[in-house]
Amino acid sequence: MRTHAMERNALIAGATAMGLVVLVSNVTVGYPINDWLTWGAFAYPLTFLVTDLTNRILGAGPARRVVYVGFAVGVALSVIFADVRIGIASGSAFLVAQLLDIWIFDRLRRQSWWKAPLISSLLASALDTAVFFAGAFAFSELPWVTWALGDYAAKLAMAAVLLAPFRAILAQLPSDWRQAETNRA
């Protein structure tokens, strides 16, 4: 049976994971693989996994709380450990994209198990990519447009790959934690 303490611990775990993934993404985006891709493209999609699991398990309201805490922690750590411009661009992109992800996921939650996480991640990733790369690298000499295209392609692939852990994690939860049919605010 689900308790308030269990839900609180789940929120803390989600917010902690979110902050760490944002930090790792913001540090690794500074390490290009080539003119099309940076290492950050492989870390950042994990934020959508955290958001979607929180949304499925606890509902949209708790998912928004995880995003707000993850935003604050991620931006603060990124400004310290990554470039300030990257931290600000990342925070802006993260906040609008994650809130869009939650909104789309919540509207699709009653459809097939894979539709909500896949569609919300694909659409929110497009917004995230546009806001982040324009904010972080516009007017620089860096190949940011090709990085953005490569980043989005990686996010598309990661959205599909992360369906397996999404499903596996949900399968391990007690039935009263799955929230597949409820629409919690």
GIFEN-V503449 format. One record per residue. N is the residue number from 1. RES is the residue in one letter. PSI is psi in degrees with one decimal (999 if undefined). Layout:
n=N res=RES psi=PSI
n=N res=RES psi=PSI
//
This chain:
n=1 res=M psi=139.9
n=2 res=R psi=133.5
n=3 res=T psi=166.7
n=4 res=H psi=-40.4
n=5 res=A psi=-38.8
n=6 res=M psi=-42.1
n=7 res=E psi=-41.7
n=8 res=R psi=-44.8
n=9 res=N psi=-37.5
n=10 res=A psi=-40.6
n=11 res=L psi=-42.9
n=12 res=I psi=-43.9
n=13 res=A psi=-43.5
n=14 res=G psi=-45.1
n=15 res=A psi=-39.1
n=16 res=T psi=-47.1
n=17 res=A psi=-42.0
n=18 res=M psi=-48.8
n=19 res=G psi=-42.1
n=20 res=L psi=-40.8
n=21 res=V psi=-40.5
n=22 res=V psi=-45.3
n=23 res=L psi=-50.7
n=24 res=V psi=-41.4
n=25 res=S psi=-42.2
n=26 res=N psi=-27.4
n=27 res=V psi=-45.1
n=28 res=T psi=-16.5
n=29 res=V psi=-19.0
n=30 res=G psi=0.7
n=31 res=Y psi=92.5
n=32 res=P psi=144.7
n=33 res=I psi=-41.3
n=34 res=N psi=-165.0
n=35 res=D psi=-3.7
n=36 res=W psi=-12.9
n=37 res=L psi=143.1
n=38 res=T psi=165.5
n=39 res=W psi=-24.1
n=40 res=G psi=-24.8
n=41 res=A psi=-22.5
n=42 res=F psi=-21.8
n=43 res=A psi=-44.3
n=44 res=Y psi=-38.5
n=45 res=P psi=-18.7
n=46 res=L psi=-23.5
n=47 res=T psi=-36.2
n=48 res=F psi=-34.3
n=49 res=L psi=-45.8
n=50 res=V psi=-47.5
n=51 res=T psi=-46.2
n=52 res=D psi=-38.2
n=53 res=L psi=-43.8
n=54 res=T psi=-42.2
n=55 res=N psi=-45.4
n=56 res=R psi=-42.1
n=57 res=I psi=-46.6
n=58 res=L psi=-20.0
n=59 res=G psi=173.4
n=60 res=A psi=-40.2
n=61 res=G psi=-53.1
n=62 res=P psi=-34.6
n=63 res=A psi=-40.2
n=64 res=R psi=-39.4
n=65 res=R psi=-41.0
n=66 res=V psi=-41.4
n=67 res=V psi=-44.7
n=68 res=Y psi=-43.5
n=69 res=V psi=-44.2
n=70 res=G psi=-38.1
n=71 res=F psi=-51.3
n=72 res=A psi=-47.5
n=73 res=V psi=-46.4
n=74 res=G psi=-44.6
n=75 res=V psi=-45.1
n=76 res=A psi=-47.6
n=77 res=L psi=-37.0
n=78 res=S psi=-36.7
n=79 res=V psi=-31.9
n=80 res=I psi=-47.2
n=81 res=F psi=-12.5
n=82 res=A psi=-177.1
n=83 res=D psi=140.4
n=84 res=V psi=-43.3
n=85 res=R psi=-39.8
n=86 res=I psi=-42.9
n=87 res=G psi=-44.2
n=88 res=I psi=-45.6
n=89 res=A psi=-41.5
n=90 res=S psi=-45.5
n=91 res=G psi=-43.7
n=92 res=S psi=-49.2
n=93 res=A psi=-44.0
n=94 res=F psi=-50.1
n=95 res=L psi=-50.3
n=96 res=V psi=-38.9
n=97 res=A psi=-42.6
n=98 res=Q psi=-40.0
n=99 res=L psi=-36.8
n=100 res=L psi=-42.9
n=101 res=D psi=-45.7
n=102 res=I psi=-44.1
n=103 res=W psi=-47.4
n=104 res=I psi=-46.8
n=105 res=F psi=-46.3
n=106 res=D psi=-35.2
n=107 res=R psi=-24.0
n=108 res=L psi=1.0
n=109 res=R psi=-25.1
n=110 res=R psi=-3.6
n=111 res=Q psi=-173.5
n=112 res=S psi=144.8
n=113 res=W psi=-31.9
n=114 res=W psi=-19.8
n=115 res=K psi=-47.0
n=116 res=A psi=-50.7
n=117 res=P psi=-36.1
n=118 res=L psi=-52.4
n=119 res=I psi=-43.0
n=120 res=S psi=-39.5
n=121 res=S psi=-40.3
n=122 res=L psi=-46.2
n=123 res=L psi=-43.3
n=124 res=A psi=-33.0
n=125 res=S psi=-36.5
n=126 res=A psi=-46.1
n=127 res=L psi=-46.3
n=128 res=D psi=-47.3
n=129 res=T psi=-46.4
n=130 res=A psi=-47.7
n=131 res=V psi=-45.2
n=132 res=F psi=-54.9
n=133 res=F psi=-36.0
n=134 res=A psi=-43.7
n=135 res=G psi=-37.6
n=136 res=A psi=-33.0
n=137 res=F psi=-4.5
n=138 res=A psi=144.6
n=139 res=F psi=18.0
n=140 res=S psi=171.0
n=141 res=E psi=-5.7
n=142 res=L psi=153.0
n=143 res=P psi=58.9
n=144 res=W psi=-29.4
n=145 res=V psi=-44.6
n=146 res=T psi=-34.6
n=147 res=W psi=-41.4
n=148 res=A psi=-43.3
n=149 res=L psi=-44.7
n=150 res=G psi=-39.5
n=151 res=D psi=-45.2
n=152 res=Y psi=-39.8
n=153 res=A psi=-41.5
n=154 res=A psi=-39.5
n=155 res=K psi=-36.9
n=156 res=L psi=-46.4
n=157 res=A psi=-43.3
n=158 res=M psi=-35.8
n=159 res=A psi=-40.9
n=160 res=A psi=-44.3
n=161 res=V psi=-39.0
n=162 res=L psi=-4.6
n=163 res=L psi=-34.6
n=164 res=A psi=-50.2
n=165 res=P psi=-32.5
n=166 res=F psi=-51.1
n=167 res=R psi=-41.7
n=168 res=A psi=-41.4
n=169 res=I psi=-43.9
n=170 res=L psi=-38.5
n=171 res=A psi=-26.4
n=172 res=Q psi=-13.1
n=173 res=L psi=150.5
n=174 res=P psi=152.5
n=175 res=S psi=-32.7
n=176 res=D psi=-5.2
n=177 res=W psi=-8.1
n=178 res=R psi=-30.3
n=179 res=Q psi=27.4
n=180 res=A psi=-32.0
n=181 res=E psi=-7.4
n=182 res=T psi=154.1
n=183 res=N psi=85.6
n=184 res=R psi=143.1
n=185 res=A psi=999
//
